[in-house]
Amino acid sequence: MLDRLVTGKWTGFPIMFGLLALVFWITIEGANVPSSFLSSVLIDTLHPFFKGLGNSLGFPWWLNGFLFDGVYLAVAWVVSVMLPPMAIFFPLFTIAEDFGYLPRVAFNLDAFFRRAGAHGKQALTMAMGYGCNAAAIVSTRFIDSPRERLIAILTNNFSLCNGRWPTQILMATIFIGALAPPVLSSVVSSLAVVGVVIVGVVMTFVVSWGLSKTILKGQASFFSLELPPYRPPRIWQTIYTSMIDRTLIVLWRAVMWALPSGAVIWLVSNIYVGNTSIAEHTVGFLDPVGLFIGLNGVILLAYIIAIPANEIP
């Protein structure tokens, strides 16, 4: 009976996008208070304390600024912004995996992939990509056709991996949710993230179809998708494993890149050539290219800094 609903022709997709919206709403609504608390403690309270401590210890201004305005502030911002949504989102996503819902998502999308000239199993790798792109690309080995395997690999980047979810949620909250009335802010932010997911799915179909009609021509293969039985999720084990295997690992990676990024940002902002800082020189150099594509030098510089890790754009 449950499978008739979650894989039904008229009910499967509304349920799928409804569950996504619910997960994002819980994440956005639930992360507001802990994010504000962490920001208050790490930035509003501890940052001035450490700055004062550095001054009392006789640190020169440049060392005090480098350590606490550069390195510490970057790490504090990453922790306060990323930790709460990750601590909420990843357990919810893992519960859906353990329950057996992701294979049902693949089942719903199978016919669309075959129409796009791709293998139906690509639906599985795409669904896995929303957890981890690297694991999804490795899993394409179970697609027998080299042509269809390559299509699955090339299009998996349209699935948001777990490291990019907190950033998408943050951007939706700041830029989209802020435009709505406060009472609807979290709902609008959730729908915006669902919209990003839908765009990613559509782009996967479009690019798969384009590849199958051009440089990777061929007929789509057929396969049988076996749906595993539903399993009751192990709540406490899921929370523990998602915190260790996903939340802390992604946060640690972001912090490890935030450390040098904060240092570099402070240095280029405080080292002057003539009367202009290196950062201003760099932004001025990138401005023509940025304006040509509808951006500016500041945004392009942020993209360059974020190349090593998508979590710190």
N, C-alpha and C positions, 0 to 999 in steps of 0.2 A: 504493500500500500504506500509506504514512504517513497519507494523508488518511482512509483507512478507519478508522484508529485514532483520530485527533484529532477527527474529525467523526462517529464512530460513535454509534449510539443508546445503547449501553451503556458505551462507553469514552470518549466525548467529554468528558462532565462530570467523571468521576474524573480524567482526564488534566489538564483545565483547572485544577481546584482543587488537584491534586497539584503542578503546576508553580508555581502561586501560593504554595503552602506551602513549596516548595523555595526559591523566590526569597526569601521572607521569612526563612526559617531561615538562609540564607547571609548575608543582610543583618544580622540580629540577632547571629548568632554572630561574624561578621567585624567588626562595629562595636564590640564590647566593648573590645578592647585599644586601638585608636586613640582611642576616646572617653576611656578612662581616662588615656591618655598626655596627650592635649590638656588634660584637666581638671587633671592634675597640673602641667603646665607653665604654663597660662594662669591658673589659679586658685590653686593651692597655692604656686607659686613666684613668678610675675610679679606677682600681686596684692599680696602683702606687700612686694615690692621697690618697686613703684610707690608704695605708701603711705609707705614709708620715705623714698623719694626726695622725695615731696611735703613731708614733714615737714622734711627737711634743707634744702629750698629755701625754707622759711618759709611754706608755704601755710597759710592759716587752716583750722581744723578743718572748716568747712562746705564750703570749696572742695575740700579733700582728699577728704572723704566724697562730695561730689557727683560728682567726676570718677572716683574709683576704686571706691567702694562702690556708686555708682549706675550711671553710664554704662559704665565698663569691665567691671564684673562681669556686667552684662546681656549685653553683646556677647560676653564670654568664654564665658558659659554657652551662648548660642545657637550659637557656633562649635563648641565641644567636643561638644555634644549632637547637632547637626544635620549637621555636615559628614561624619563617617564613614558613617552610614547612607545619606546621599544619594550619596556617592561610590561606594557599592557597589550600591545599588538601581537608580539611573538607568541605568548601563551595562547591567545585566541586562535591564531593561525595554526598552531601546532595541534590544538584540540580538533580543529576541522580536519587536519590530516589524519590524526589518530582515529577519528570517527569513521573515516572512509569516504569523505565527501569529495575530495579532489578527483578520484577516478570518475565520479559522476559528472564533474565539470568537463573532463576530457570526453566523456560519452556525448554530452550535449554538443560539443564543438566538432566532433568527428566528421559529420557530413559536410561541414563548411570547409574543413581542410581538404577533403577529397575533391570538392568542387574547385578549390584553389590549385589543384594539381599536386598537392603534397600528401604525405603519408598520414593516415589517421592517427598513428602513434605520436605525431607531432603535437597533438592536443595534450598528451601526457607530459611531454618535455616542456611545453609552454606553461602548463600548470605548475610544474616543478620549478620553472624559472622564477615564479613569483616568490619562491622560498629562497632559491640560490641559483644564479645563472651558471656558475661553475659546475655544480652538481647536475644541472639540467643538460648542459653540453656533454658531459661525460655519459649521461644516460642515453644519448642519441645512438649509442652503440647497438641498442636493440632494434634500430631501424636497419633492415637488411640492405636496402638500396642505397649505394653511395650517393646518388643524385638527391634522393629525398633526405638523406642524413645531412648533406651539406645545406639544403634549404632550411632544415630545422636548426642547424647551428647558426646560420647567418641571420635568422629572424629572431633568435632567442633574446637578443638585446632589447627587444620591444617589451619584454616582461620585466617588471620592476623587481629587482632582487631585494633581499631583506635589508641590505645596507642603504637602499634608496627610499624605502618606505617612510622612515622618520622625516627625511628631508622633504618628501612630497607632502606629507601631512603638515609639516611646519609651514611650507610655502602656501598651501591651501588655506591654512588658518590665518596667516598674515595678510595675504594679498586678496583672497576671495572672501573668506569668512568675515573679514573686517568691513566689507562693503554692505553686509546684511545687518538687520537689526540685531542687537545683542541676544535676544531670545532665540533667534534662528541661526546664529553664527555657526554653531557646531554642526547643525544639519546641512547648511550650505557648504561648509568646508568638506563634510563627508561626501556629499554629492559631487563636489569638484574632484576629489580623489578618485571616485568611481568613474567620473568622466575621463580622467587620465588613463585609467585601466581600459576603458572601452576604446579609447583612441589607440592604445597599444595593441589590443586584440585586432582591431580593424586594420592597422598597419601591418600586422603579422599576416593577415589574409591577403592584403593587397600586394605586399612584397613577395610572398610565397607564390601568388598567381603570376606576378611579373617574371620571377625567376624561372618558373616552370614553362613559361611561354617564350623565353629568350635564351639565356645562356645555359639553362639547366632544363632543357626540354625533355618531356617524357610523360608516360601515363602513370597515374597514381596507383599504388598497390592497394590491395585489400587485406584486411586482417580482422581477427575476432578479438574484441575487447571484453575481457572477463571482469565483471564488477565484483570486488571483494565484499564479504558480508560486513554489515555495520558492526562496529565494536564500541562498547562503552568507553569513553575517554577516561584515562587515569589522571585525574585533575592535579593532584599534588606532584606526581612524578612529571607530568607535563610542564607544570610551572617551574620545577627545578631544572629539568633538562633544557627548556627554552631559555631560561635565564643564563645557564652555563654555556650551552652550545651556540646560542644565537646572540642574546642581548649583550653579555659581557664580552664576547669575542668581537662583535661589531663595534661596541663602544671602545674596547681596547685599541682596535685598529684605528678608529677615528682619533682617539687621544694621541696615539703614536705619531699620527700625521699632523695633529693640531700643534704639538710641541714645536717642531721645526717651522711649521707654517706661521705660528705666532711670532717666533723669533725673526723670521725673514720679513714679515710684514712690519714689525717694529723697526728693524734695521733700515729697510728701504724708505721708511717714512721719516727717519731721523738722521740719515746720512745725506748731507747736502753737497751738491756740485754747483758751485756758484751760490746763488740764492734760491735754488730749487732742489727739492729732495729727489732722490732716485725714483721714488714712487710717482711723483709728478712728471718726471721725464718719461717714465715708462707709459703712463696713462696718455701723455701727449703723443707718444710714438704710435700707440695702439688706436688712438681716437679715429683716424681716417678709415682704418679697416672696420672698426666697430660701427661707425656711422653709416658706412656703405651697406652693412647688413642689418641696419636698424637697431644697433646697440650703441655702446660707447666704450671708451678705453677702460673705464673702471670695471665694467662687467666682463670684458675680455680678460683683464688681469685676474679677476676672481676665478674665471674658468681655468686659466693657466695654473693658478695655485691649487685648484681642485683636481688637476689631472691625476695625481697619485692616488686619490681616494675620493669617490663620489660623495662621501658623507660630509665633506667639509667644503662645499662650494661657497 
